[in-house]
Amino acid sequence: MNDRREHFWSDLWRIVKPYWSSEERWWAWGLLAVVTALNVASVYISVRFNVWNRDFFNAIQGLDWPAFRRQFVIFGGLAAASIAGTVYQIYLQQMLQIRWRRWLTGRYLDRWLAGRAYYHLQVHSDGADNPDQRIADDIDLFTRQSLDLVIGPNGFFNAGLTLVSFLGILWALSGAVRIPLGRAGGVQVPGYMVWFALAYAVGGTWLAFRIGRPLVKLNFDQQRYQADFRFSMMRLRENAECVALYGGEGRERRTFLGRFDHVVANFWKIMKRTMQLNWYTSGYNQVAIVFPYLVAAPRFFARQITFGVLQQTANAFGQVQQSLSFVVNAYTYVAEWQAVVQRLARFERRASEVTAAAGAPAAIHVAREGDGVAALDLDLGLPDGTALLRGVDLRVAPGEWLLISAPSGAGKSILLRAVGGIWPFGRGVVRVGGGRTLFLPQRPYVPLGSLRTALLYPNEDDRAPRERLVAVLAAVGLGALADDLDTVDRWADRLSLGEQQRLAFARILLSEPAIVFLDEATSALDEAAEAALYTLLRNASWGPTVVSVGHRNTLARFHDRVMHLAAPGERDRIDTVVG
């Protein structure tokens, strides 16, 4: 238990520390100081309200009409100050939250993208689940809940300051009580209501912890199940056409409901545990309303205190008890916050691990040196250890075109990924010459935004002469889209797979890479369109080195050599293309 608690606090420190020591620290600490000052002002106003309670009810008891009216004027001033302080406290806290969230989002995006962690987290089966939700939702929850718990109107700082402020008031108001101890006559206990408040709150907090502790794991699991459910529906949206053509709605519905069953089952557990906690906290808070009157009543009926002092004492007791009961009243919120911290920490650890692994000496050593492309004694396998290729030797001279041929499932695409430096499962040496490289998968990636953005991807600078873009679109057979260059649309849905593959060839013509890898890059096109694109690239003025994967026999004539990948135990065969 202690190790787990220490682990949690170390995780929390790792998440929190970077922002508060970053380039944003002056804004962060400045806003924190102002919100803290408003917290202090809020507690001071509460103390003034406590005094007002005494004077107001004493005026009622004494039938003092002028004093009664004067207390309403005082109340108006205190209420106005309280409202203004609360409004600005929340506003500035939200300002701090959005700045913290923006900074953390940038940091976690960098972690996700660095060293292609987004890719390695996906290919490793033990990767952090749903990194998109960690970044989009959990960072928002973490920053908001952290600030609420620490400096919010009902947060820890406010509770602590209220406790310190009202303990002295309660001590002074509660007087002393004699506890009989047999023949000795008893012991005089000063500030007895303070001890009652401490006992009530400490006992209540312990019970709340015992009842609510399972909520931490339940909330953690709930977020994961909901993310899995949402991801399954997102997958349908991304593959709507395929599902529609298959008529797979029934199968998809069963998948959705199967994942949603996990959400419902876990939510029932949360409901039951929350109901137990709510039974307890509701009873605890209801008893707390009358408890101070019960304890202070003997002194009032003995005429040792006035009605106003009784009200002031009850109010002070309530403030102390509420402060001490911070954990009881906020336990469900704290449990959710702990689950968020655990999820973010897990994501950060896994992202850091895969980034470090990507930067460490790899079993497949990829070096940017020499000219052309070479793979020496390359062994490749799957993440589960299944062997695919053994002892691959591949050499492509600068400006040469090589076609890799093999049966489906033999590992052609994985060989290209390994040469491209993103496949970690295997061993060997890969050398890729200098200059820019471009990889065209079978299904090209079409980013969000305009057609111009999609054409120039992955360049971050979208500035390019319109005439150049229009000419390239025409060359690859997409001239009809010239008028839509700056139209923002869902181009991945609007363009067919064949049109997306034409778009990918347009990227080659625009970026003029030294080395091009083509992985079934024209599979959705007919042979005439495929020939036109390969001819266009073959006649390119800069003479790129090209490594292709494809099934069609018609592709061989565009290449200088064809490499036939052999089955395990056999040797690869390389044919020279004639004509």
URSUL-V354214 format. One line per field, one symbol per residue. ss: DSSP state (~ for helix, > for strand, _ for the rest). burial: + if it has 16 or more other C-alpha atoms within 10 Angstrom, else -. A space follows every 10 residues. Layout:
ss = ???
burial = ???
This chain:
ss = _~~~~~~~~~ ~~~~~~~~~~ ____~~~~~~ ~~~~~~~~~~ ~~~~~~~~~~ ~~~~~~~~~~ ~___~~~~~~ ~~~~~~~~~~ ~~~~~~~~~~ ~~~~~~~~~~ ~~~~~~~~~~ ~~~~~~~~~~ ~~~_______ ~~~~~~~~~~ ~~~~~~~~~~ ~____~~~~~ ~~~~~~~~~~ ~~~~_>>>>_ _~~~__>>>> _~~~~~~~~~ ~~~~~~~~~~ ~~__~~~~~~ ~~~~~~~~~~ ~~~~~~~~_~ ~~~~~~__~~ ~~~~~~~~~~ ~~~~~~~~~~ ~~~~~~~~~~ ~~~~~~~~~~ ~~~~~~~~~~ ~_____~~~~ ~~~~~~~~~~ ~~~~_~~~~~ ~~~~~~~~~~ ~~~~~~~~~~ ~~~~~~~~~_ ___>>>>>__ __>>>>>>>> >_____>>>> >>>>>>____ >>>>>_____ _~~~~~~~~_ _____>>>>> >>____>>>> ________>> ~~~~~~____ _____~~~~~ ~~~~~___~~ ~~~~___>>_ ~~~~__~~~~ ~~~~~~~~~~ ~___>>>>>_ ______~~~~ ~~~~~~~~__ ____>>>>>_ __~~~~~~__ >>>>______ __>>>>___
burial = -------+-- ++--++--+- -------+-- ++--++-+++ +++++++-++ +++++++++- -------+-- +---+--+-- -+--++--++ -+++-++-++ +-+++--+-- ++-+++++-+ +-----++++ +-+++--+++ +++++++++- +++++++++- +++-+++-++ +-++++---- ---------- ++++--+--+ ++-++--+-- +++-++-+++ ++++++++++ +----+---- ---------- -+---+--++ -++--++-++ --++--++-+ +--++--+-- +++--+--+- ----++++++ ++++++++++ ++++++++++ ++-+++++++ ++++++++-+ ++-++--+-- ---+++---- +++++--+++ ++-----+++ ++++-+-+++ ++++++---+ ++++++++++ ++++++++++ +++---++++ ++++++---+ +++++++--- --------++ -++-++++-- -+--+----- ++----++++ +++++++++- ++++++++++ +++++---++ +-++--++-- --++++++++ ----++-+++ ++++++---- -+-+-----
